[in-house]
Every structure is written in structure tokens, then in C-alpha cells.
Amino acid sequence: MNVNDNYVLDILNKFIVSERLNKSEILQMVSLVSISNDLSDLKDNLKWETSRVKY
């Protein structure tokens, strides 16, 4: 995903609001957005990262 695209930024902002992400989750999302192909891929990557941290 290209974070320089306004459409992508709008999607990411809506995702942040809808999921009520905290600061650390937002920072994690920013690091994963460049390797994600779309929003569902980003969600999967975030789930994987959070599960990896817990265990």
C-alpha cells in the first residue's frame, strides 16, 4: 500500500477510528502498511504481529 496516496490514507484513518487503535498499534500499523497489499492483508499482518508479541 502506498501511504502517499490520499485514498490509502483515508482508508487507514477510517480503520484507526473504527478499531480504536492506540498509539503503539498505530505505529505498528505504519510499519506494516508498506508491506501490505490491501486492507485485509494489513489486518492479517497486524493480527500476526500482536499474536507473536503475546507468545
Summary of the structure (lengths in Angstrom):
residues: 55
radius of gyration: 10.8
end to end distance: 28.0
largest distance: 35.7
contacts: 124
relative contact order: 0.16
helix: 75%
strand: 0%
